Amino acid sequence: MNNDLSEDHVHPREQPMGVELMEEALEAIEEEDVVLSGEGLLPVKRKLDPLIHCVLPAFNEAENLPALIPELCGQLAELTPNFEVLVVDDGSEDDTAAVTVDLAKKYPVRLLQLSRNFGKESALTAGLDHAGGDVVILMDADFQHPIATLPAFIAYWRQGYDMVYGIRSDRSDESVLKRHFSAWFYALMTRGPSTACQMEPNAGDFRLLDRKVVDALKNLPENDRFMKGLFSWVGFKTIGIPFQAENRRAGDSRFNFFNLSELAITGITSFTSLPLRLCAAFGAVVSLLSMLYGFYIVLETMIGGVDVPGWATLVVAICFLSGIQLLSIGILGEYIARIFFEAKQRPSYIIGRKYAPARNEVLHEKR
């Protein structure tokens, strides 16, 4: 595989590989379904045959990779002759690493094995740090992100978009609780001046990133990362296109409601101060009401004398305010915990082993 591509790379062909495939992919997407941002940025030139690196974070995906890699490489080969798949083994307990090494003998695949399970956000960070392509594609290794969408990703990139991401068009396969939880989360993250970025609801990690976007993400200093927020925060010219998530071919997802809640807390404390402002606003309202109630008690005492009854009201008020104080302290503690973890400056991940077969070129067989 030829990785030596300069910025002034010129190819003798008049149009890039797979141009008809990309045009067909664009025609299949309804214009009103796309989400645009950064349209004011100047257009840029694109290489005819870019070097594409596809990052696959994998945790216990030994059953999916033997089917995914050939299909993925076949699709990428129709788009460009220069590509590589980077599998990030996030501390798998099965034979994910061994399967990847075996596949690397036939396909342009590299393995990055983390020393333990650090989580998907860290695995994505590791993949971005070690991806050197002009274009980096992030997708899951369980077939839920449709490979057939990649031609549309590349087509929009050729039109000048620096980031192309997928938007789930249907979440009916998820539980009602998860759908409502996601709706509340995005409502909190996308409203108010206290939010650091505007995230697109139903957009995940399935996306294409231009080299400049990858470099911008690599320059961000935080270690405890919420990638969906960072993708939105860096900006650039972006477009979101709808896709239908597919079912896993094999295995079960380890991402449960507890993991989802933890990820949501990371996102909230990393990108919005709205919970702190809500606590401050509620405290101001309670203080105002307390002052008014105190003024009322003083007047009542001066006019009607001391009234002994009221013990129940006093106990309820004390319990209520104590609960609000504990809740506010807990929210404040989450933000302080973020500062504590960032201050220690531990890395997001540790690499256990790398595997990159020594070869200059790999032949691909198109589907």
C-alpha positions as CSV (number, residue, x, y, z in Angstrom):
1,M,0.0,0.0,0.0
2,N,1.4,3.4,-1.0
3,N,1.2,5.8,1.9
4,D,3.4,8.5,0.3
5,L,0.9,11.2,-0.7
6,S,2.0,14.9,-0.7
7,E,-0.4,17.8,-0.6
8,D,0.2,18.6,-4.3
9,H,-0.6,15.0,-5.3
10,V,-1.8,14.8,-8.9
11,H,-3.3,11.7,-10.5
12,P,-3.5,11.3,-14.3
13,R,-7.1,10.2,-14.2
14,E,-9.8,12.8,-14.7
15,Q,-12.0,11.6,-11.9
16,P,-11.5,9.7,-8.7
17,M,-12.1,6.0,-8.2
18,G,-15.7,5.0,-7.5
19,V,-17.1,8.4,-8.7
20,E,-20.3,6.7,-10.1
21,L,-20.7,4.8,-6.8
22,M,-20.5,8.0,-4.8
23,E,-22.9,9.8,-7.2
24,E,-25.4,7.0,-6.7
25,A,-25.0,7.3,-2.9
26,L,-25.7,11.0,-3.0
27,E,-28.8,10.5,-5.1
28,A,-30.2,8.1,-2.5
29,I,-30.1,10.7,0.2
30,E,-32.9,13.2,0.5
31,E,-31.7,16.8,0.6
32,E,-34.0,17.8,3.4
33,D,-32.6,15.1,5.7
34,V,-29.1,16.4,5.8
35,V,-27.8,18.7,8.6
36,L,-25.3,21.4,7.7
37,S,-23.0,23.7,9.7
38,G,-19.9,25.8,9.0
39,E,-21.2,26.7,5.5
40,G,-19.3,30.1,5.6
41,L,-15.9,28.4,5.4
42,L,-14.0,28.7,2.1
43,P,-14.0,25.6,-0.2
44,V,-10.8,23.5,-0.4
45,K,-9.2,21.2,-2.9
46,R,-9.3,17.5,-2.4
47,K,-7.0,14.8,-3.5
48,L,-8.3,12.4,-6.2
49,D,-7.1,9.3,-4.4
50,P,-6.8,10.2,-0.7
51,L,-5.2,7.9,1.9
52,I,-8.1,6.6,4.0
53,H,-7.6,5.2,7.4
54,C,-10.6,3.4,9.0
55,V,-10.5,3.1,12.8
56,L,-12.4,0.3,14.3
57,P,-12.6,0.2,18.1
58,A,-13.2,-3.4,19.1
59,F,-14.1,-5.1,22.3
60,N,-14.7,-8.8,22.0
61,E,-15.4,-8.7,18.3
62,A,-13.6,-11.9,17.3
63,E,-16.7,-13.3,15.7
64,N,-17.5,-10.1,13.7
65,L,-14.1,-9.1,12.3
66,P,-13.6,-12.1,9.9
67,A,-16.7,-11.0,8.0
68,L,-16.4,-7.2,8.5
69,I,-12.8,-6.7,7.3
70,P,-13.2,-8.3,3.8
71,E,-16.4,-6.4,3.2
72,L,-15.0,-3.1,4.5
73,C,-11.7,-3.5,2.5
74,G,-13.7,-4.3,-0.6
75,Q,-15.8,-1.1,-0.2
76,L,-12.7,1.1,0.5
77,A,-10.9,-0.4,-2.5
78,E,-13.7,0.9,-4.8
79,L,-13.2,4.4,-3.4
80,T,-9.4,4.7,-3.4
81,P,-6.3,2.5,-3.9
82,N,-4.7,3.9,-0.7
83,F,-6.3,2.8,2.5
84,E,-5.7,1.0,5.8
85,V,-7.9,-0.4,8.6
86,L,-6.7,0.2,12.1
87,V,-8.3,-2.1,14.7
88,V,-8.0,-0.8,18.3
89,D,-8.4,-3.8,20.6
90,D,-9.8,-2.3,23.8
91,G,-8.7,-5.0,26.2
92,S,-10.8,-7.8,24.6
93,E,-11.3,-11.0,26.5
94,D,-11.7,-13.2,23.4
95,D,-9.5,-13.7,20.4
96,T,-10.0,-10.3,18.8
97,A,-6.2,-9.6,18.6
98,A,-5.3,-13.0,17.2
99,V,-8.1,-12.8,14.6
100,T,-6.9,-9.3,13.6
101,V,-3.3,-10.5,13.2
102,D,-4.5,-13.3,11.0
103,L,-6.6,-10.9,8.8
104,A,-3.6,-8.6,8.5
105,K,-1.8,-11.3,6.4
106,K,-4.4,-10.8,3.7
107,Y,-5.7,-7.3,4.1
108,P,-4.2,-3.8,4.9
109,V,-4.9,-4.1,8.6
110,R,-3.0,-2.8,11.6
111,L,-3.6,-3.8,15.2
112,L,-3.3,-1.4,18.2
113,Q,-3.8,-3.4,21.4
114,L,-4.5,-1.5,24.6
115,S,-3.1,-2.7,27.9
116,R,-6.6,-3.1,29.3
117,N,-10.2,-2.0,28.7
118,F,-10.2,1.8,28.8
119,G,-13.6,2.3,27.2
120,K,-14.7,3.3,23.7
121,E,-13.8,7.0,24.1
122,S,-10.2,6.1,24.9
123,A,-10.1,3.6,22.1
124,L,-11.3,6.2,19.6
125,T,-8.7,8.6,20.9
126,A,-6.0,6.0,20.5
127,G,-7.2,5.4,16.9
128,L,-7.1,9.0,16.0
129,D,-3.7,9.5,17.5
130,H,-2.3,6.7,15.3
131,A,-4.2,7.3,12.1
132,G,-2.2,9.1,9.5
133,G,-4.5,9.3,6.5
134,D,-5.8,12.3,4.7
135,V,-9.2,11.0,5.7
136,V,-10.1,9.1,8.9
137,I,-13.3,7.1,9.2
138,L,-14.6,6.0,12.6
139,M,-17.1,3.1,12.7
140,D,-18.1,0.2,15.0
141,A,-16.8,-3.3,14.4
142,D,-20.2,-5.0,14.8
143,F,-21.8,-4.2,11.5
144,Q,-24.2,-1.7,13.1
145,H,-22.7,1.1,11.0
146,P,-23.5,0.3,7.4
147,I,-20.5,0.0,5.1
148,A,-22.7,1.1,2.2
149,T,-22.8,4.6,3.6
150,L,-19.0,5.2,3.1
151,P,-19.3,6.3,-0.6
152,A,-21.7,9.1,0.5
153,F,-19.2,10.1,3.2
154,I,-16.4,10.4,0.7
155,A,-18.6,12.1,-1.9
156,Y,-19.5,14.9,0.6
157,W,-15.8,15.1,1.6
158,R,-14.9,15.7,-2.0
159,Q,-17.5,18.5,-2.1
160,G,-15.5,20.3,0.6
161,Y,-17.0,19.1,3.9
162,D,-14.4,18.5,6.6
163,M,-16.6,16.2,8.8
164,V,-19.4,14.0,7.6
165,Y,-21.3,12.1,10.3
166,G,-24.2,9.7,10.4
167,I,-27.6,10.4,12.0
168,R,-29.7,7.5,13.1
169,S,-33.0,7.8,11.3
170,D,-34.8,5.3,13.5
171,R,-34.3,4.3,17.2
172,S,-37.4,2.1,17.5
173,D,-35.2,-0.9,18.3
174,E,-34.1,0.8,21.6
175,S,-36.1,0.7,24.9
176,V,-38.5,3.5,25.7
177,L,-36.3,4.4,28.7
178,K,-33.2,4.7,26.6
179,R,-35.0,6.9,24.0
180,H,-36.4,9.2,26.7
181,F,-33.0,9.3,28.5
182,S,-31.3,10.3,25.2
183,A,-33.9,13.0,24.5
184,W,-33.4,14.5,27.9
185,F,-29.7,14.4,27.6
186,Y,-29.6,16.2,24.2
187,A,-32.1,18.7,25.4
188,L,-29.8,19.6,28.3
189,M,-26.7,19.7,26.1
190,T,-28.1,21.8,23.3
191,R,-29.9,24.6,25.1
192,G,-28.8,27.7,26.9
193,P,-25.7,29.9,26.7
194,S,-23.9,27.7,29.3
195,T,-23.4,25.0,26.7
196,A,-20.0,24.8,25.1
197,C,-21.2,23.2,21.9
198,Q,-24.3,22.3,20.0
199,M,-24.5,18.5,19.5
200,E,-26.8,17.0,16.9
201,P,-29.2,14.5,18.5
202,N,-29.0,10.9,17.2
203,A,-25.5,11.5,15.9
204,G,-22.8,9.1,17.2
205,D,-19.2,8.1,16.4
206,F,-19.9,7.0,12.9
207,R,-18.3,9.7,10.9
208,L,-15.6,10.8,8.4
209,L,-12.9,13.3,9.6
210,D,-10.6,15.3,7.4
211,R,-6.9,15.5,8.4
212,K,-7.3,19.0,9.8
213,V,-10.1,17.9,12.1
214,V,-8.1,14.9,13.3
215,D,-5.1,17.2,14.1
216,A,-7.4,19.6,16.0
217,L,-8.8,16.8,18.1
218,K,-5.3,15.5,18.8
219,N,-4.3,19.0,20.1
220,L,-7.1,19.1,22.7
221,P,-5.5,18.5,26.2
222,E,-8.2,16.7,28.2
223,N,-7.8,13.1,29.0
224,D,-11.3,12.2,30.2
225,R,-13.0,12.6,26.9
226,F,-16.5,12.8,25.6
227,M,-15.9,12.4,21.9
228,K,-19.3,13.4,20.6
229,G,-18.9,16.7,22.3
230,L,-15.4,17.2,21.0
231,F,-16.5,16.5,17.5
232,S,-19.0,19.3,17.7
233,W,-16.7,21.7,19.6
234,V,-13.9,21.7,17.0
235,G,-16.3,23.0,14.4
236,F,-15.3,23.0,10.7
237,K,-17.6,22.5,7.8
238,T,-19.8,19.6,8.6
239,I,-22.8,17.7,7.3
240,G,-25.0,15.0,8.8
241,I,-26.7,12.3,6.7
242,P,-29.3,9.8,7.8
243,F,-28.6,6.1,8.1
244,Q,-30.4,3.0,9.3
245,A,-28.5,1.2,12.0
246,E,-28.2,-2.5,11.4
247,N,-28.3,-5.4,13.8
248,R,-25.1,-6.9,15.3
249,R,-24.0,-9.9,13.3
250,A,-22.6,-11.7,16.3
251,G,-22.2,-11.2,20.1
252,D,-23.9,-9.0,22.5
253,S,-23.3,-5.3,23.3
254,R,-21.6,-4.7,26.7
255,F,-22.9,-1.1,26.7
256,N,-25.6,-1.1,29.3
257,F,-27.7,1.6,31.0
258,F,-25.1,2.2,33.7
259,N,-22.4,2.9,31.0
260,L,-24.8,5.2,29.2
261,S,-25.4,7.1,32.4
262,E,-21.8,7.4,33.2
263,L,-21.1,8.7,29.6
264,A,-23.9,11.2,29.9
265,I,-22.5,12.6,33.2
266,T,-19.1,12.9,31.5
267,G,-20.6,14.8,28.7
268,I,-22.7,17.1,30.9
269,T,-19.8,18.0,33.2
270,S,-17.4,18.5,30.3
271,F,-19.5,20.7,28.0
272,T,-22.2,22.5,30.0
273,S,-22.4,24.4,33.3
274,L,-26.2,24.4,33.2
275,P,-26.6,22.1,36.2
276,L,-24.5,24.5,38.3
277,R,-26.6,27.5,37.1
278,L,-29.8,25.7,37.9
279,C,-28.6,25.0,41.4
280,A,-27.7,28.7,41.8
281,A,-31.0,29.8,40.4
282,F,-32.9,27.5,42.6
283,G,-30.9,28.6,45.6
284,A,-31.7,32.3,44.8
285,V,-35.5,31.5,44.5
286,V,-35.5,29.6,47.8
287,S,-33.6,32.4,49.5
288,L,-36.1,35.0,48.2
289,L,-39.0,32.9,49.3
290,S,-37.4,32.3,52.7
291,M,-36.9,36.1,53.1
292,L,-40.6,36.7,52.2
293,Y,-41.8,34.0,54.6
294,G,-39.5,35.3,57.3
295,F,-41.0,38.8,56.8
296,Y,-44.5,37.3,57.1
297,I,-43.6,35.4,60.3
298,V,-42.3,38.6,61.9
299,L,-45.4,40.6,61.0
300,E,-47.7,37.7,62.2
301,T,-45.7,37.5,65.5
302,M,-45.9,41.3,66.1
303,I,-49.6,41.4,65.4
304,G,-51.0,38.2,66.7
305,G,-48.3,37.1,69.2
306,V,-46.3,33.8,69.3
307,D,-48.1,30.8,67.8
308,V,-46.7,27.5,69.1
309,P,-48.1,25.2,66.3
310,G,-45.9,24.8,63.2
311,W,-43.5,22.0,64.1
312,A,-44.6,19.8,61.1
313,T,-44.0,22.8,58.7
314,L,-40.6,23.4,60.2
315,V,-39.5,19.8,59.9
316,V,-40.7,19.5,56.2
317,A,-38.9,22.8,55.3
318,I,-35.6,21.6,57.0
319,C,-35.7,18.2,55.3
320,F,-36.5,19.7,51.9
321,L,-33.7,22.3,52.1
322,S,-31.3,19.7,53.4
323,G,-32.1,17.5,50.4
324,I,-31.6,20.3,48.0
325,Q,-28.2,21.2,49.6
326,L,-27.0,17.6,49.3
327,L,-28.1,17.4,45.7
328,S,-26.3,20.7,44.9
329,I,-23.2,19.5,46.7
330,G,-23.3,16.2,44.7
331,I,-23.5,18.1,41.4
332,L,-20.7,20.4,42.4
333,G,-18.7,17.3,43.4
334,E,-19.0,15.9,39.9
335,Y,-17.4,19.0,38.4
336,I,-14.7,19.0,41.1
337,A,-14.1,15.3,40.3
338,R,-13.4,16.2,36.6
339,I,-10.9,18.8,37.8
340,F,-9.3,16.2,40.1
341,F,-8.9,13.5,37.3
342,E,-7.6,16.1,34.8
343,A,-5.1,17.4,37.3
344,K,-3.5,14.0,37.6
345,Q,-2.7,14.1,33.9
346,R,-3.0,10.3,33.4
347,P,-3.1,9.3,29.8
348,S,-6.4,8.3,28.2
349,Y,-4.9,4.9,27.2
350,I,-1.8,2.8,27.4
351,I,-0.7,0.7,24.4
352,G,0.1,-2.9,25.2
353,R,1.2,-4.1,21.8
354,K,1.2,-3.0,18.1
355,Y,1.1,-5.2,15.0
356,A,1.8,-3.8,11.6
357,P,2.8,-6.3,8.9
358,A,5.8,-5.2,6.9
359,R,4.7,-4.8,3.3
360,N,4.7,-2.0,0.7
361,E,1.6,-2.9,-1.2
362,V,-1.5,-5.1,-0.8
363,L,-3.6,-6.3,-3.6
364,H,-7.4,-5.9,-3.1
365,E,-10.1,-7.8,-4.8
366,K,-13.1,-5.7,-5.6
367,R,-16.6,-7.0,-4.8
